């Protein structure tokens, strides 16, 4: 069973409409200083697993996706593309793991205050937060 970020990365990379390339414009756990236009995935899981009366265990994962772009409209378009790829996806298998659902919890949320991010850059940054349930294998 992969870490959740590997499977989410693969879902995004596999989408032929967006053409993201891992380590080029899509990253895991660390946003590089360049390129400017990036999508970075972070594991924000905090909920305990659900136990059943049988042997099944369902993991309640959460993923934050940080989008940085040269323009606010560009960041919004990327956010909508990611939402289209992930939101509402249900009852599927990725990398041998059974997923019950992927749902947008909130976003796009603007990360900048007065046009300047907490890192001191003026490039727009948005976040998307997804809740995900998958079967522990």
JOBELHU-V941897 format. One record per run of one state. SS is the DSSP state (helix for helix, strand for strand, loop for the rest). FROM is the first residue (numbers start at 1). TO is the last residue. If there is no record, write none. Layout:
BEGIN
ss:SS from:FROM to:TO
ss:SS from:FROM to:TO
END
This chain:
BEGIN
ss:loop from:1 to:3
ss:helix from:4 to:14
ss:loop from:15 to:21
ss:strand from:22 to:22
ss:loop from:23 to:25
ss:strand from:26 to:28
ss:loop from:29 to:37
ss:strand from:38 to:43
ss:loop from:44 to:49
ss:strand from:50 to:51
ss:loop from:52 to:56
ss:strand from:57 to:69
ss:loop from:70 to:71
ss:helix from:72 to:86
ss:loop from:87 to:88
ss:strand from:89 to:94
ss:loop from:95 to:96
ss:strand from:97 to:110
ss:loop from:111 to:112
ss:strand from:113 to:113
ss:loop from:114 to:115
ss:strand from:116 to:116
ss:loop from:117 to:123
ss:strand from:124 to:135
ss:loop from:136 to:137
END
